[in-house]
């Protein structure tokens, strides 16, 4: 069994994930659930460009498309990756993890902190 993300429209090389299902490749290829070309395989065990085993530890497996797809995530066809929506306008996407990065690193002590976009800083 594999996981597949439905990306019905790709414009300018990017599209939003509309649905994610567990299915066999033959079922996707049958066309019973939309055009087979709108489905992109995703890996439940992949996050931040790393594949994790059942024990939650990196296992050296193939990190398929950088991140497990979720509804509302972006599929970037040119880079063949999935990533979450941008949380704040000042944050930028970073390869090879394809995760959003704040312009200021998260503090290493204290916390917890939340991001304040107005001041572009972490606030306790």
N, C-alpha and C positions, 0 to 999 in steps of 0.2 A: 504494500500500500504506500502510495506517495501523496504528497500535498500539492495542490495546484491553486494558483491565484488567477482569478478572472480579471483581465485588463481589457475591457471592451473597446476602448478608444485610445489610440496612441497618436498624439499630436506633437510635433516638434521633438519626436524621439522619447516622449514621456507620457505615462498614463497612470490613472488612479486605479487601485485595486478595488473592485466592486464586491468580491466574494472570495472566500478560500474554502476549499473542500478537500477531503481525503478521498482518493479514488485510484483506480488502476488506470494506467495509460490507455488501455483498450477502450475503457468507458469514455475518456476524454476524446479519443479519436473517433468515437461513434457519432459525435455531433448531437447526442441527446440533450446535452446541457450547453447550448450555444455553439458557435463556430469553434472548432478545435484550435484554430489559430489565435483565439483570444485567451487561451489558457497558458500560463507559464509555471513550470514546476518550481517549488520552493522547498526549503529544508527546515523542518521543525527544530532541528538541532543546531542551526546556524544563527549566530548573533555576533555582530561586530566584526565580521570577517573571519570568525573562528568557528570550527565545528566542534561540538561538545558531545561527549558520550553519555550513556545512561547515568553515570555517576556525577554528572555535572562538571566534569573536568575536560579540558581540551584533549582531543584524542587523535589529532593529526588527520582526521577525515577531510573530505572535500567540503569547503565552506561555500556551498551553492548559493550564488547570488547575494553574498555578503550578509543578508539578514532574512529571517523568516518573515514572510509577507503578512500584513494585517489589512483589514478593510480600511480604506482611506490612505494607505501608504502609496508611495510613488514607485512605479517601475520605470527605471531609466534604461531604455533599450540600448543606447550607445555603450553604456558601461556594463550592461546586463546585471543590474543590481536592484534590490529593493531597499527603500529607506523610509523612515517615519516622516510625518509632516514637520515642517520647520516650526520649532516651539516659540521662537522670538525672532524679530527682523534682524537683529544684530548677529545671530548665530550663523555659522557656516558649516557646510557639509564637508566631511573629511574622509578621503580615501586613505588606507584600504578598509577602514572599519565601516564607512558609510553611515556614520553617526554624526549628529549635530554637535558642534563645539561652541562653547561660549567664548567671547573675545578675551575673557579673563579666566584663568584656571580656577577650578573649585578649590577652596581653602583646604589645606591638609590637616588643620587642627580646628577644634571646636565644632560648632554646628549643632543641629543641622542648619543648612542655609537654603534660601530660596533666591532665585534670580530676580533682580529689579531692573527691568529694561530701561526705565527712565534715567537711572544713574549708571547703568551698565556695570553693576557690581553685585556681588553675593551679599545677602543680608541675613544675619542670624535671626 
